[in-house]
Amino acid sequence: MDFNYFLYENIIVMQLEGDLLGFSKEEELLTLSSNYLKFGLFHCVIDLQRVQHMNSAGLSFLVRALTTLKNKNGKTVLVKPSQQTNKLLSITKLDRVFTITQSRQAAIRLIQE
């Protein structure tokens, strides 16, 4: 898995690409998120458009990110998960826990409300 990130008006925007299977890159992302918490950045958009496969470790990463930010009164929004990822979120009923949008712009607007 590869990732890029940037800040947009105090919102961390992460673009993930490849397979989200719970390897070292996910830990790197969580460390990055923890560092941003120190600066008061508690909102995150996770763009999943380019994630082809995800397993339970990938789901764990998403839940850990959501929980960490929610504990700081932050928001996490997922963007356009693939069909396979959507199915996994649905099976695990996590589609009821996460806010999911079809675009980064929609995700950013939700956070800004």
C-alpha positions, 0 to 999 in steps of 0.5 A: 500500500502507498499513501499521500496526504495533505492538509486542507483547512485543518483537515488531514486528507489521506489518499490510500492506494493498493491493498490495505492489509495491515502492514507497516504502512498502516502503522506509519499512517497511524503514527502520522495521525498521532503526530497531527493530534499533537497539533490539534488536528482532529478531522480526517478524510480517508480516500479509498478510491484506489484501494483494491483489497482490504482485510480485517487488518485493514478494517482494524486500521480504519477503526483505530483511526476513527476511534482515536479521532472520535475520542478527541471529538474529531470526525473521520469520513471515508471517500468512495470505497471500492465495491469489495471494500463496501461489501466488507464494510457492509458485512461487518456493519461498519458501514453504519459506523463510518460516514461514507461519501462519494467525493473528497469535496463532500467529505470535507463539507461534512466535516466543516458543518 
